[in-house]
């Protein structure tokens, strides 16, 4: 089953970034969707432009909803608040966090309370997105560009083949809702304290191979 693109022309707009809308729909349909649309016939990732996955699966700042760079998820005109947990949590299992200022724990608590999706119940164990610091540590050893995506659209299967962040390993969703009671990404995460975090993995650009000296 795939998401349906919603034509919102003529509909009233509410301010973006408001993740406190309990229903999040303003009268729109509340159908559970499990996959996102790929806009503008873009079959490749909106970040690395490679086939086989989309920006929602990747490790950078492109919008996971539209599979495009240029804006973050919070500011996406096609954002549907009832999908927030899918993009910020479900599709990010054992992956770096989405570049978003939304409170992931709050989204998770809201979905658990609604009790409408069997994936999101109190006793379920789902690996959360990596914290920014842990994601950078992973990237130092395994750059995102070299990751394989063997199960696109099945993040639970992808997660089983990736490293688990020790502090959240085997947490139930009820515990994660408390532990993740914050934004998954903040502006400060782009300004790493090298004494605490070590060098950022992407500070050094790859060197072009030099041609040998000709006689």
C-alpha positions in Angstrom: 0.0 0.0 0.0 1.4 3.4 -0.8 0.6 7.0 0.3 -1.7 8.9 -1.8 -0.6 12.5 -2.8 -3.1 14.9 -1.4 -4.0 17.9 -3.5 -4.4 20.7 -1.0 -5.1 23.6 -3.3 -7.8 25.7 -1.9 -7.5 24.3 1.6 -6.7 26.5 4.5 -3.1 26.4 5.8 -2.1 26.2 9.4 1.3 27.3 10.6 4.1 24.8 10.1 6.1 23.5 13.0 3.0 23.1 15.2 3.2 19.6 16.4 0.7 20.1 19.2 -2.3 19.5 17.0 -3.8 16.5 18.7 -5.7 15.3 15.7 -3.3 16.8 13.2 -5.8 16.7 10.4 -8.2 19.7 10.6 -10.9 17.5 9.1 -8.7 15.5 6.8 -8.9 11.7 6.5 -7.0 9.8 9.2 -5.9 6.7 7.2 -2.8 4.9 8.2 -0.2 5.0 5.5 3.0 3.1 5.4 5.0 4.5 2.5 5.6 8.0 1.2 5.1 9.4 -2.4 8.0 10.0 -4.6 7.3 13.4 -6.2 8.2 14.7 -9.7 8.9 11.1 -10.9 12.1 11.1 -8.9 13.0 7.4 -8.6 16.3 8.1 -6.9 17.2 9.4 -3.4 16.7 13.1 -3.0 20.0 13.3 -1.1 22.6 11.1 -2.9 20.6 10.7 -6.1 21.2 6.9 -6.1 18.4 4.4 -6.8 17.0 1.8 -4.4 16.0 4.1 -1.6 14.6 7.6 -0.9 15.5 10.5 1.4 13.4 9.1 4.2 15.9 6.2 4.4 19.0 8.3 4.2 21.2 10.2 6.6 21.1 13.9 5.6 18.9 16.9 5.6 16.6 16.4 2.6 12.9 16.3 3.2 11.8 12.7 3.7 8.2 13.4 2.7 8.9 14.9 -0.7 12.3 13.2 -1.3 13.9 16.6 -2.1 16.6 18.8 -0.7 16.0 22.5 -0.1 13.7 22.4 3.0 13.4 20.3 6.1 10.5 18.1 7.0 9.0 20.7 9.5 8.6 23.2 6.7 7.2 20.9 4.1 3.9 22.1 2.5 2.8 18.5 2.1 3.5 17.5 5.7 0.6 15.6 7.4 0.9 15.6 11.2 -0.6 12.2 11.5 2.4 10.9 9.5 5.0 12.6 11.7 5.8 9.5 13.7 6.3 7.4 10.6 8.9 9.8 9.2 10.6 10.8 12.5 10.6 7.4 14.1 9.4 4.4 12.1 11.5 4.9 9.0 14.5 5.9 11.1 15.1 2.7 13.1 18.8 2.3 13.8 19.5 5.3 11.5 20.5 8.9 12.0 17.7 11.2 13.0 15.6 13.3 10.6 16.7 16.9 10.6 13.6 18.1 12.5 12.9 20.2 15.6 9.8 18.2 16.5 9.6 16.4 19.8 9.8 12.7 18.9 8.7 11.4 22.4 5.6 13.6 22.2 4.7 12.2 18.8 5.2 8.6 20.2 3.1 9.2 23.3 0.3 10.6 21.2 0.2 7.6 18.9 0.3 5.1 21.8 -2.6 6.9 23.5 -4.7 6.8 20.3 -4.2 3.0 20.1 -4.9 2.8 16.4 -1.8 1.2 15.0 -0.6 -2.2 16.3 3.0 -1.2 15.7 2.8 1.5 18.3 1.7 -0.1 21.6 3.3 0.2 25.0 5.1 -3.1 25.1 6.5 -3.1 21.6 10.3 -2.9 21.2 11.4 -0.8 18.3 14.9 0.6 18.0 14.7 4.4 17.8 16.7 6.7 15.6 20.3 7.2 16.6 21.1 10.2 18.8 23.1 12.8 16.7 26.3 12.0 18.6 25.9 8.2 18.1 25.1 8.7 14.5 28.3 10.7 13.9 30.3 7.9 15.6 28.7 5.3 13.3 29.4 7.5 10.3 33.1 7.7 11.2 33.3 4.0 10.7 30.7 3.5 8.0 29.9 6.5 5.9 26.2 6.7 4.9 27.2 6.7 1.2 28.4 3.2 1.5 25.3 1.8 3.2 23.3 -0.8 1.5 19.5 -0.7 1.5 18.4 -4.3 1.0 14.8 -3.9 2.3 13.4 -0.5 1.2 10.1 0.2 2.8 10.8 -2.3 5.6 12.7 -0.4 8.3 12.3 -3.1 10.9 14.2 -5.5 8.6 16.9 -2.9 7.8 17.3 -2.2 11.5 18.1 -5.8 12.3 21.3 -5.6 10.3 22.5 -2.3 11.8 24.2 -1.4 15.1 22.0 -0.6 18.1 22.6 2.4 20.3 23.4 0.8 23.7 21.5 3.4 25.8 18.2 2.5 24.1 18.6 -1.2 23.4 15.5 -3.2 24.1 13.6 -0.2 25.3 9.8 -0.6 25.2 7.9 2.1 23.5 6.5 3.4 26.8 10.1 3.9 28.0 11.2 5.4 24.7 8.4 8.0 24.8 10.0 9.3 27.9 13.6 9.0 26.9 13.0 10.7 23.5 11.0 13.6 25.0 13.0 16.1 23.0 13.7 17.1 19.4 15.7 14.4 17.6 17.9 17.1 16.1 18.7 20.7 17.2 20.7 23.5 15.8 23.5 22.8 18.2 24.0 19.4 16.6 25.6 21.2 13.6 28.2 22.8 15.9 30.0 19.8 17.4 32.3 20.3 20.4 35.4 18.4 19.2 36.6 17.9 22.8 33.4 16.0 23.6 32.5 14.4 20.3 35.7 14.0 18.4 36.2 15.3 14.8 33.2 15.3 12.6 33.4 12.5 10.1 32.7 14.9 7.2 35.2 17.7 7.9 37.8 16.4 5.5 36.8 16.3 1.9 38.1 13.4 -0.2 41.3 14.2 -2.1 41.4 13.9 -5.8 44.0 11.4 -7.0 47.1 13.2 -8.4 48.6 12.3 -11.7 52.2 10.9 -11.5 54.9 13.3 -12.6 55.6 13.0 -16.3 59.3 12.7 -17.4 
